[in-house]
Amino acid sequence: MISTREKIAYGLGDTASNIVFQTVMLFLTFFYTDIFGISPAFVGTMFLAVRLIDAVTDPLMGALADRTNTRWGKFRPYLLWFALPFGFISVLAFTTPDLTEDGKMIYAFVTYTALMMVYTAINIPYCALGGVLTADPKERVSVQSYRFVFAMLGGLLVSGLTLPLVEYLGEGDQAKGYQLTITAMSILGVAMFLACFWGTKERLHPPVDQQSSFKKDFTDMLKNDQWRVLAIAAVCLLSGMVLRTSLAIYYVKYFLNMPDSITLFITLGMVGNIFGCILAEPLAKRFCKVKAYITLQLLAAAMCVVSYFVPSDQVVLAFGMFIIWGFTFNMATPLLWAKMADVVDYGQYKNGVRITGMIYSSVIFFIKLGVAIGGASAGWLLAGYGYQPDTMQTEHTQQGILLSFTIYPAIGSLVVAFVMRWYTLDNQKVDQIHLELNREAK
């Protein structure tokens, strides 16, 4: 059993990560288009282009972490080494130097790329750390539930405080307000990463006689059919989620015509996310994790579709549907991350090689690819529907924002539910794998 204290310490690491991750999902598109003055089409293309870099850096980071050996373990030291750079580059990404239009695009590309690279360096080892804290499948769900409750608390911090702090600290200068707000949040994030480092312990290790190379690890990963299912599910899942969350500001401001309620809308949505994560653990104890996950994705898709038919004057209903969607969608999130640890065990069971860092880094790459596709789609769709910052939008643009916020994200959840039909690591199969691995270890 892992102590509650250690679960909280591990969760604080994702609070720190989400100070940037949720800011990117909720505000970065809006920041680039309406504050920094970059075209939405460029923003969309930039988000996707940076993922090409991740295609190289993510698996390399996973392989590097697997081969790291220190007195602190394989994954924990990266929290110590990269906490401060992560905070510093976060501030640079939300800084708006006085540049030409081309200069702004170059600056945005360089700082966003740097932000994603340092995010890779700290977040992949952090995520892999969750797979070596315990071998107990039920405890893994519990660890991930704690993690995502604290992750969503980080999101709640971002959604509830960002815009008020921007207004307060900026004193009418939104660019200055964003920079100072991210500075304050980054300092808090650095402290939380360090608390995660000191409060956790790695307990699972590869077999002592394991010999591997990057090429062999990569080949073994590709042979893992359950990894392939998770990779496809991850990219589809995040594409829809990020598209929806990126457009939440535009939906409230231009469809509901309530710009003063943006903070309330996304904050209440984050509260729904938190309660969904809290209920993931009791759900996993009562039902098969695979069937529960598929059902939750179908329900999340249904919430999106229903939201399309909510008129703009039915504000309470619109808010309620967003909260229920977040609750349903994020009840499934800890289950997905618990599955990654199961896939690592399955790979060791099938191929005799334990490659925790490689598995996590590769799935995280597809998660970030989904983030990029969702963010890019948001920019492209806004441009395609004729969006113009800070003006009265045409009926065509309003309808496009509504479609992009509701129907298109539903497609992502439906595809995930379909793909997960090929995921076979149910509770019975996972228990069988653990018995076999324990037998081999004795």
N, C-alpha and C positions, 0 to 999 in steps of 0.2 A: 504493500500500500504506500502511495505517495502522500505526504502530509499536505494538508490544506495550505500551509505556509509556502511550500514549494510550488504548488499549483498556482498560487497567487503570484509568486515571483516570476514563474514562466509566463503567466498572462500579462504581466507588466511589459514584457518585451513586445507584445503585439499592440499594447496601448501605444507604445513609442512608435512602432511601425505605422500604425494607423493615423497618427498625427500627420504623416505625410501621405499615406495611401488614400485616406478619405479626403484629404484636402485636394489631391490630384483628381479624384473621381468627382467631387462635388463642385470644386471651384476653379480648377486650373483652366478648363476650356473657357469659362466665363472671364477669368483673369486675363488670359491671352487676347480674347476678342474684344472685350469691353474696357479693360484697364490699360493693357500694354498696346493695344491697337494693331493686332495681327489678324489677317484674314482667316476666317474659319476653315476655308479649304486648305490653307497651308498648315494650320494647326492639326487638322485631321491627317494629312500626309506625314507630318513630322512624327506624330504618335506612332504611326505604323512603321515608319522608317527606322526608328530607334529599336524596334523589336528585331530587326535584322542583326543588330549588334548583340542583342540578348541571345540570339541563336548560337553565338560563339561563347559569350561570357558565362552564361548560365551553366551549361554542362562542365565547362572548365572549372567554375567555382565549386560545383559539386564534387568533381574529381579531386580538386585540391583539398577540400575539407575532409574527404575520405582518407587522404594521405597525411593529414596533419596529426602530429603526435606531440602533445605538450602535457605538462603536469596538470593542466586544467581540462584535458580531454581533446576531442577533435573539433567540436563545434562551438563550445562556449567561448574560447579565446577571441573569436571574431567579434563578439559583442563588445569586448573590451577594446579591441584594436580600432574598430570602425565607428564607434558611437559618436565621437567628436566630429570626424569628417562628414558623417551623415547629417548632423545638425547644421554644420557650416554650409554645405552645398544646398541644403533645403532653403536656407536664407537667400543664397545667390539666385536660385530659381525663381523666387518671388521678388526680385529686385528689378527695377525698371530704369536702366540708364537712358539718358537722352541720346538716342541714336537715330539714324536714318531708317527708313522702312526696311531696307535690306539688312542694315546693322541689327535691327531688332530681331529679324528672323534668324540671323546667325547666332546672336546672343541666346535666344530662346532654345535653339537647337543644341548649342554647346552645353548650356547649363542643364537642360532637361536630360540630355544624354549622360552627363556626369552624375546627375541625381539618380538616374536609373542604374548606373554602374555601381555606385556606392550602396544603393538599395540592394542590389544583387549580392554584394560582398558581405552584408550584414544579415539580410533576410533569409537567404538560403541556408546558412548554418543555423540560424535561429529556428527555422521550420524543421530542419533535420534533427535538431536537438529534441523536439517533441517525440521523435520516433525512437529515442534511446533512453528516455526517462524510465520506461517500464515495458515489460513484455505482456502484461495483462490486458486483453482486448477491452474489457469493461473500463479499466483504469485509463486506457487510451482515450476513450470517448469522454471520460470525466476530465482528463487533462485538456482536451481540445474544447470542451464546453467552457471550462474556466478561461481558457485562452481567448475564446471568441466573445465571451461576456466582457472581458477586459479590452478586447479589440474594439468592440462596439462602444464601450465607455470612452475610448479614445475618439471614436467617430462622433459620439455625443458631445464630447468636448469641442471637437472641430465644428460640428453643425450648430451648436448652441452659442459658441463664443466668437467664431471667426468674424462674422459681419458686424456684431456689436463692437468688438475690439478694433476692427478696421475703422469704424466710424469714430470711436473714442480716441484711439492712438493717432489716427491720421489727421484729426481735427479739420476735416473737409478735404484732405488730400488722400484719395483712396490708394494711390500707389505707395505712399509712405505708410499708410495704415496696414496694408498687406505685408510689407516688409517687416514692420515692427511686430505685428501679430505672429508671423511665422518665426521670428527671432525668439519670442517668448515661449512659443510652443516647442521649438527645437531644444531650448535649454531644458525644458521639462522632459522631453524625449530622451536626451542624453542621460539624464539621471535615472530614468526608468530602465534603459538598456543595461546600465551598470548594476542596478538592483537585480535584474534578471540574471546577469552573469554571476553575482555572488550568491544568489539564492537557489541555484539549481545544481544537479549532479548527474553526470552521464553514467548509466548502469549497463547498457548493452554494448557489446563490442564485437567486431568481426572475429571469425575463427582465427586462432593464433597462427596457424599454418597457411592462412589465405595468401595466395600470390596472385597479383592482378596487374593489369596495365590499363591505361585509358582506353585503348582500342578494345581490349577484352571486356572491360566494364560496359562500354557502350554497346558491344555486340550482345552481351548477356541481357542488358536492359531491353533491347529491341526484341529479344526472344520472349520477353515477359508479356504474354497476351493480356493480362489484367492491367498492366501498366498502359498498354495501348488504349484500352477502353477509358481509363481515367484521363489520359491525355486529351482524347477527343472530347470527352465530357467537359473537361476544364475549359477548353477554348470556347466552346459553345456557351457554357454557363456564364463566363465572365463577359463575353461579348454582349449578351442581352442585359446583364446586370449593370454594366458600366454605361451602356447606352441610356438606360432608364435613369440612373442616378445623375449622369452628366446633364441630362435635359430637365431634371427636376426644377432647377432655377427658372429655366425658360418656360416650363409648363405653368408654374405659379405666377410668374411675372406677366406673361403674354397671353395665356389661355384663360386662367382664372382671373387675370387682371387684379392681382393682389400683391404687388411688389413688396409691400411692408410685411407680408406674412411668409416670406421665403425662409427665414430662420426658424419660425415656428413649424413650418411644413417639414423641413428636413430633420429637425430635432425630434418631432413626434415620430417620424419614420424611424429614426435611430432607436427610440425607445421600444418600438415594435421589434426591431432587430435584436435588442438585448434580451427581451423576454423569449423570443424564439430560440436564442442560443441557450438560455437557462433550461428550457424544456427538452433540449436535445438528449441529455443524459437519461432522464426517466423514459423518454420515448424509446431509446435504444435498448433499455432494459426489458421493455415489454414486447417489442416487435422486432422482426428481422430488419437489420440496418439497410439492406438493399431494397426491400419492398417499401420500407418507410421513405427512403430517399426518392424513389421513383414517384410515389404518391404525392410527396411534398412538391416536387417539380411540376406535376400536373395541376396541383392546386394553385401554385404561384402563377402559372400561365393563365389559369382561369381568372385570377384576380386582375391581371393585366388587361385581359379582354373585356371584362366587366367595366373597368375604369374608362375604356373608350366611350362607353355609352352614358357616362355621367356628364350632365350638362354643366357648363361653366358657372352657372349660378347656384349649383348644388355644392357649396363649398364644404360643408360638414361631411357629406358623402365622399367627396374627392379626397379629403384628408383621411377619412376612415379607411378607404380602399388602399391608400398608400401605406398606412400603418399595418393593415392586415397582410398586405403583400410582403412587407419587410419581416413580419412575424413568421409567416409561412416559409419564405425563402431562406431565412437565416436559421430556422430550426434544422435545416438540412446541412448547413455549413460545417459544423463540427463532425458530422458523419462522414463528409467527404475527406477531411483531413485525417480522421482515424483510419479510413480506407488506405491512405498512402502508406501508413506503417504496416498494414496488413499485406500490401503489395510488396514491400521490402522483404517481409518474412516469406511470402510466396516465392519470390525470386531466389532466396537462399534455399528454400525447400526444393525448388525445381532445378536450379543450376549449381548449388553448393557455394554460392558467392553472395556475401552480404554487402550491398553497395547503397547504403542509406543516403549519402550525399548525392550520388548520381540520380537516384530515383526521385528524391525530393526536388533537386534542381531542375530536372527535366520537366516534371509536372508543373513546377512554378514557372518555367519558361512558357508553357502553354497557357497558364493562368495569365501571365503578363501579355502574351499574344492576344488573349481574349480581351484584356484591358485595352490594348492598343486598338484592336478592331472596333471595340465599343466606342472608344474615344474618337477614333478616326471617323467612324460612321456618324457620330454626333456632329462633327464638324462638316462632313460632306453633306449630310442631310440638311443641316441648317443652311448651307450655301445653296443646295439644290432647291430648297423651298423659298429662296429669296430673302433670307433673314438679314435685317439691317439693325445694328446695335442701337439701343436707346431711341427707337422711333416706334410709332404706331405700326404694328405688323398688319399685313394684308390678311384677308380671310384665308387665302391659299396658304400663307405661311403659318397661321394659327392652326389650320387643319393638319399641316405637315408636322408641326411640333406635337400635336396630339397623337397622331399616328406613330411617330417615332418614340413617344414616351409610353405607349400602351401596347399596340399590336405587334410592333417589331420585336420588343424584348420578350413577348410571349413565345415567339418562334424559338428563341434560344432555349427556354425551359422545356419546350416540347421535344426538341431534338435531344436534349440531355436525357429526358425520360426514356426516349426510344433507344439511345445508345446504351444506357445502363442495363438493358435487357441481357447484354452479353457479359455483364459482370457477375462472376460465379462465386466470389468469396463471401458466401453467407456465413452466419454464425457457426453452423455445423462444420463447414469446410475450414474456417479459421481455427477452430478448436483442434481439429485433426492435424493441421499443420504444426501447431504449437506442441502437440504431443510428440510428433515426429522429430522436431528440432530439439526438444528437451532430451529425447532418447539418444540422439546423435551426440549431444554435448556431454553425456555422462560416460 
